Amino acid sequence: MLAQQRQQAILQRVRSNGGVRVADLVRELGVSDMTIRRDLEVLAERGLLEKVHGGATALGPGSTEEPGFTAKSARQQPEKQAIARRAAQLVRPGTAVALSAGTTTWALAHHLIAVPELTVITNSVPVADVFHRNPRADRTVVLTGGVRTPSDALVGPVAVAAIRRLHVDTLFLGVHGMSVRAGFTTPNLLESETDRELVSAAGRLVVPADHTKWNTVGISTIAELSEADVVISDAALPEEARTELADRAGELIIAEEGTL
């Protein structure tokens, strides 16, 4: 096997499994330890993976990477549905709620269409569209306006001005990532500003976020972990994350798939 073919095989394994061990590659590819380490160095220098002790891992997403709404909606669908069902249980008829942009909040919107006398504030075009396609005479939906982002959020001065004088009972905040160091983050600076205005407008902050958001960091912080009254995640959330969120947020809820 030529070096280029071997390096391509290594890269495919990293992308498929999230990481590789030198010892496993030596056995699978039938070459020396030194050859594998040299291959990893070449791939790391090209920015295709990250070398770690004993092997290599896939590169994490950049802090400004912002996948489009369609791409994100295909990820972790069972987990997002479980989280959305559990989050909907926190909404009472006759209240005002805000839903920020995101595929988990979009999933939540589908579970709220039957709630009577609901007022919904959102800066998400897809979220507003869910309610538009399922009308109720006793529901009010306010779409903020603003500049549209790749994730179909409306942001910027127009969105901020629309939110500034509003007050809602609960905000369901979609996030790009969450970590102890950075808190709840987004890769879009204007979206962060708009989301912070939503946080200020809310009496209660609920963050529905699946396990893949843990230790993912966007370029801008929306809120610290301690500002969340409730974080709702799924059963795959690692123990480290459960401990940190239970200690720092007001409440951590684990949504089980298939539960009503």
N, C-alpha and C positions, 0 to 999 in steps of 0.2 A: 504494500500500500504506500503510495506517495505521501509526502508530508502534507500536501494540500488536501488530499482526500482524508487523511487521518484527522487533520484539524477540523475539517467540515463535519466528520463523524462525531468528534468531541463536542463541537458547538451544538449539534442537533441533540445530543444527550443532555447538555446543560439546559437547553431551552425546553426540552420535554419534561425533565425531572426537577428543574430548578437548581440543580447542582450535581457535581460529580466528585468522586474520590480518586486520587492518583492510583491507589492500589487496585481499584476496580478497573480502571482504564488499562493498566499494565496487563492485567489478566485477559481482558476482553480483546485488546488490540494486539497482544503478543509482541510488545516492544518493551524497552527498558524504562525504568523509573526516570532516568535522566532525559530520555526522549520525550516522555509525557510532560515533564516539567518544562522543557523547552517549548513544546507546543502551547502549553498554557500561557507561558510568557509572551509568545507571539500573539496569541488571541487577546490577551489582556492589553498589550501595547496598542492593538488596533481598536480597543474600546468595545470589544464584543462580549467580554465576561469579566468577572472580578476574581483574582487569585486570592485564596484563603489558605490557612494552614492545612495541608493534606489534600488539597483539591481546588475546586473553583465553584463559584455560584453565578447564577444569572444576574445581570445588572438590574437593580430596582428602577422603577419609573422615575424620571427626572422631576424636579420640584415644580417645573412649569409645564409639564406634559398634561394636556387636557383632551382626553378622548371625546369623540362626539357622543351625543345621546344614544344613537342607535347601537354603537359599539359597546357602550357601558350597559345598556339594557339587556344584552345577551349574557352578561356575567352573573354568576351566583344567583340564578333565578329562584331556586327553591328556598334559599336562605332569605332572600329579599321578600318573598311572599310570606314566609313565617314571621319575619320582623314586622311587615306591614299589617298582618292580621292582629298581632299583639298590640301594635301601636294604636290601631283603630279602637281598641277597648278603652283607651284613655280619653276618648272624645265623647262628651255628653251632648245631647240635643240642646239647642238653644245657645250654644257658645260660639265664640269667635276664635278661629284657629288660623295660623299662618303655615304655609308649606313652602319651603324654599325649593330651589331647583334640585333635581337629582332623580335617578331612576328608582331609588327606594321610596322617596316621597311620591313619585308618580304611581308606584304600586299601592301605596297607602291611599291615594286619592280614590282608587277603584273600590276600596273598602269603606269609603265614607259617603258614597253616593246615596245611600239609603238613610243617612242620619238626618232627622228633621230639623228645621229651623237653624240651619248652620250658616255662619258667615265665614267665608274663606278668603284670605288674603294670600296672593302668590305672585312671585316674579318668574314663574315657570310657564312657558307656553304649553308644553304637553300636559302639565297638571291642570291648567285652566281648561284645556280641550276635553279632558275627561269629564269635567262637570258640565261643559257646554253640550256634550253628546248625551248626557243623562240629566236633563233639566228637571228641576223641582220649583214650584211656585214659591215655596217658603225658604229657598236658599238664595243667598247673595254671594256672588263671586267678584272679587276685585283683582284685576290684573294690573300690575304696577306701571307697565310701560318701561321704556329704556332701550339700551343697546343690546342686541342679541349676541350671546356667546356661543362657542361650539357645543356647549352642553345645553343649549336652548334656555339659558337663564337671561332675564332682562336686568341689566345692571347700569351703573353710572348715575349721574346727577338727577336724571328724571325719576329713576326708580327710588333713589334715596329720598328725594323730596316727597314722593307719594307715600312712603312708609313713615316718614318722620313724625307725623301728627296722628298716627294710628296706634291703637292699643288692642292687643289680642290676649286671650286667656292662655293659649299654648302655641308655641312655635315648634314645628317638626323640622329640624335642620338637617339637610343632606350635606354630607362632608366628603371630601376627597381622601382624607386621612386623619388619623388620630394617634398621638404619642404623648408620652410624659413630657418630653422636652418642648414640643411645639404646640401641644393642645390639638384643637380641631382646625384643620387647614384646608385650603383650596389652592389650585395652581393658577388662579386668575385674580389679579390684584383688584380689579373693579368689582368682581363678584364678592370678594372678601369684604369690601367696604359696604356693599348692599346687605350682605348677610349680617354684619355687625349691627346695622340699623334694625334689622328684623329681631335680633337678640334683644336690643334695647326696648323694643316695642312689646315684648312678651312677658307675661307674668310667670310662665313656666317654660323652660327650655328642655325639649326632648330630642335626643340625637339617635335616630335609627341608623345603625351602621353595621354592616356585616364584618366578619372576622378578617377579611383581606385588607380592611382599612387600618388595622393595627400596625403601627410603626411605618406607615406610609406618610410621607411629609410633603405637603404642598408648599409653595413659596411664601404664602401669607397665612397668618393665624387669624381665625375668626373669633375663637373664644378659648379660654383655658378649660381643661378637663373639669376643674372644680366649679365652673359656671353651669354645668349641665345638671338639671334636676333629675333627669332620667336618661340613661343610655340603654338602648335595646339592641342586642346583638344575637348571634346564633350560636349553636352548640359547638361549633368548631373554634370558637374564640379561645386562644391559648390561656393557660393558667396564669401566666405572668400578667396578661392583659386583664383578666378577671380580678386579680388582686389589686392592681393599680386603679382600675376603674371603680371597684367597690370602695376603695379607700378615698378616692378623690371626688368622684361624682356623687350626687345625692343618692341615687339608686341604680343598680345594674340589673336588668332583666334579660334572661336568656330565653329566646323564643325557640320552641321546639318545632321542627317541621312536622306538618300534618295535624297540628293541634288547632282547635277551633277557637 
